[in-house]
Amino acid sequence: MPGLELAEVILAVIIGTLAAIVYSLRVLILMERRVASMELNIQKMTAKVLKEETLIEKEVRKGKVSKKKRR
């Protein structure tokens, strides 16, 4: 046996390609999980900012109403 036959080489290439695809899918899933986690954190921060903005707007409106009553 001087070397691998053509069929064995083709089979090795196919198996290597499939292994690369499986590894790429694994990495893709891990990246998707990280992005989903980041997205959840952004949503939480946005909710906090919106809550703070609502409180600030209420305080500003109260301040304007009290100024009108003073006059």
RALIN-V469046 format. One record per residue. N is the residue number from 1. RES is the residue in one letter. PSI is psi in degrees with one decimal (NA if undefined). OMEGA is omega in whole degrees, 0 to 359 (* if undefined). Layout:
# RALIN-V469046
{{N RES PSI OMEGA} {N RES PSI OMEGA}}
This chain:
# RALIN-V469046
{{1 M 98.9 182} {2 P -23.8 181} {3 G -170.5 178} {4 L 144.0 176} {5 E 164.9 183} {6 L -40.4 181} {7 A -38.4 179} {8 E -38.8 178} {9 V -44.8 179} {10 I -42.6 178} {11 L -41.8 179} {12 A -40.5 179} {13 V -43.0 180} {14 I -44.1 180} {15 I -41.1 178} {16 G -41.3 179} {17 T -43.7 178} {18 L -40.2 178} {19 A -40.5 178} {20 A -39.1 179} {21 I -44.5 179} {22 V -43.6 179} {23 Y -42.0 179} {24 S -39.8 177} {25 L -38.2 178} {26 R -46.8 179} {27 V -40.8 179} {28 L -41.5 179} {29 I -42.6 178} {30 L -41.2 178} {31 M -40.4 180} {32 E -38.9 178} {33 R -40.5 179} {34 R -43.2 180} {35 V -40.4 179} {36 A -39.6 178} {37 S -42.9 178} {38 M -40.9 180} {39 E -40.7 178} {40 L -42.6 178} {41 N -39.4 178} {42 I -40.3 178} {43 Q -41.2 179} {44 K -44.1 180} {45 M -39.7 179} {46 T -40.7 178} {47 A -40.9 178} {48 K -43.2 180} {49 V -42.0 179} {50 L -40.8 178} {51 K -43.8 179} {52 E -42.2 179} {53 E -39.8 179} {54 T -43.1 178} {55 L -41.6 180} {56 I -43.1 179} {57 E -39.8 178} {58 K -42.3 179} {59 E -39.7 179} {60 V -42.7 179} {61 R -40.1 178} {62 K -39.5 179} {63 G -40.0 179} {64 K -39.6 180} {65 V -42.6 181} {66 S -31.2 177} {67 K -39.0 179} {68 K -36.7 180} {69 K -30.8 181} {70 R -30.9 185} {71 R NA *}}
